[in-house]
């Protein structure tokens, strides 16, 4: 089943501690239905000392949030997504709010199969 968001989309967090913040999707995990959004759900992690880094360190890392808690942004506001097949056969993700195209999922098949039986 196609997902309403993909890597590189700008999304708005709609639920949770970071509700209202926006960011770009860095990673999508389809098995667990989670996404990592840049600048959202940032936590500090301790790194153990190693030979390469004898002191160790504390790093800040974005952790995942559930995919249902984000919505794509179109026109500065969160929107739902529709999947539309155009007349030329291309399948696109369309913002339900204003009808703008978010991403082309499948190119048109006009050139494919010409001359084949």
C-alpha positions as CSV (number, residue, x, y, z in Angstrom):
1,X,0.0,0.0,0.0
2,X,1.4,3.4,-0.9
3,X,2.3,5.7,2.0
4,X,1.2,9.3,2.3
5,X,4.8,10.5,3.0
6,X,8.2,9.7,1.6
7,X,11.8,10.6,2.1
8,X,12.5,14.3,1.4
9,X,8.9,15.5,2.0
10,X,8.4,18.5,4.3
11,X,5.9,17.5,6.9
12,X,4.1,19.0,9.9
13,X,3.9,17.0,13.2
14,X,0.2,16.7,14.1
15,X,0.4,14.9,17.4
16,X,2.8,14.3,20.3
17,X,5.3,16.5,22.2
18,X,6.5,18.2,19.0
19,X,3.0,19.0,17.6
20,X,3.1,22.0,15.3
21,X,6.8,21.7,14.2
22,X,7.8,21.1,10.7
23,X,10.8,19.3,9.2
24,X,12.1,17.2,6.3
25,X,11.8,13.4,6.4
26,X,15.2,11.9,6.6
27,X,14.2,8.2,6.7
28,X,11.1,6.1,6.4
29,X,10.8,2.7,8.1
30,X,7.9,0.9,6.5
31,X,8.2,-2.3,8.6
32,X,7.5,-0.4,11.8
33,X,5.5,2.5,10.2
34,X,7.9,5.1,11.6
35,X,9.7,8.2,10.2
36,X,12.7,10.3,11.3
37,X,12.0,14.0,10.9
38,X,14.9,16.5,10.9
39,X,14.9,18.6,14.1
40,X,12.0,16.7,15.7
41,X,12.2,14.3,18.7
42,X,15.9,15.1,19.3
43,X,17.4,13.2,22.2
44,X,20.9,13.0,23.7
45,X,22.8,9.8,23.5
46,X,26.0,8.9,25.3
47,X,28.8,7.3,23.2
48,X,31.1,5.0,25.1
49,X,34.8,5.7,25.0
50,X,36.7,3.9,22.2
51,X,40.3,3.9,21.0
52,X,39.4,6.4,18.3
53,X,37.5,8.6,20.8
54,X,39.0,8.0,24.2
55,X,36.8,10.6,26.1
56,X,33.5,9.4,24.6
57,X,30.9,12.0,23.9
58,X,27.3,13.0,24.1
59,X,25.6,13.3,20.7
60,X,22.2,14.7,19.8
61,X,20.2,12.4,17.5
62,X,16.7,12.5,16.0
63,X,14.6,9.5,17.0
64,X,11.6,8.1,15.1
65,X,8.0,9.1,15.4
66,X,4.9,7.2,14.1
67,X,4.0,7.9,10.5
68,X,0.4,8.7,11.5
69,X,1.6,11.7,13.5
70,X,2.9,13.6,10.4
71,X,1.2,15.2,7.4
72,X,2.7,16.6,4.3
73,X,2.8,20.4,4.0
74,X,1.2,22.2,1.0
75,X,0.8,26.0,1.0
76,X,2.1,26.2,4.6
77,X,-0.6,24.0,6.0
78,X,-1.0,20.3,6.7
79,X,-2.9,18.3,4.0
80,X,-4.2,14.9,3.3
81,X,-2.9,13.0,0.2
82,X,-4.8,11.6,-2.7
83,X,-3.4,9.3,-5.4
84,X,-4.6,10.3,-8.9
85,X,-3.9,8.6,-12.2
86,X,-3.6,11.2,-14.9
87,X,-5.0,10.8,-18.5
88,X,-1.5,9.9,-19.8
89,X,-1.2,7.0,-17.3
90,X,1.1,8.7,-14.7
91,X,0.2,8.1,-11.1
92,X,0.8,11.1,-8.8
93,X,0.5,12.1,-5.2
94,X,-1.8,15.1,-4.9
95,X,-2.4,17.4,-2.0
96,X,-6.1,17.2,-1.0
97,X,-6.0,20.8,0.3
98,X,-5.2,22.6,-3.0
99,X,-4.7,20.0,-5.6
100,X,-1.0,20.6,-6.1
101,X,1.2,17.6,-7.1
102,X,3.6,16.4,-4.4
103,X,5.4,13.6,-6.3
104,X,5.1,11.4,-9.4
105,X,5.0,7.8,-8.4
106,X,4.8,6.2,-11.8
107,X,5.7,7.9,-15.1
108,X,3.3,7.9,-18.0
109,X,3.3,4.6,-20.0
110,X,2.9,6.3,-23.4
111,X,6.3,5.3,-24.7
112,X,6.3,1.8,-23.2
113,X,5.2,-1.2,-25.1
114,X,5.0,0.5,-28.6
115,X,5.6,-2.3,-31.1
116,X,5.4,-5.1,-28.7
117,X,2.6,-7.7,-28.6
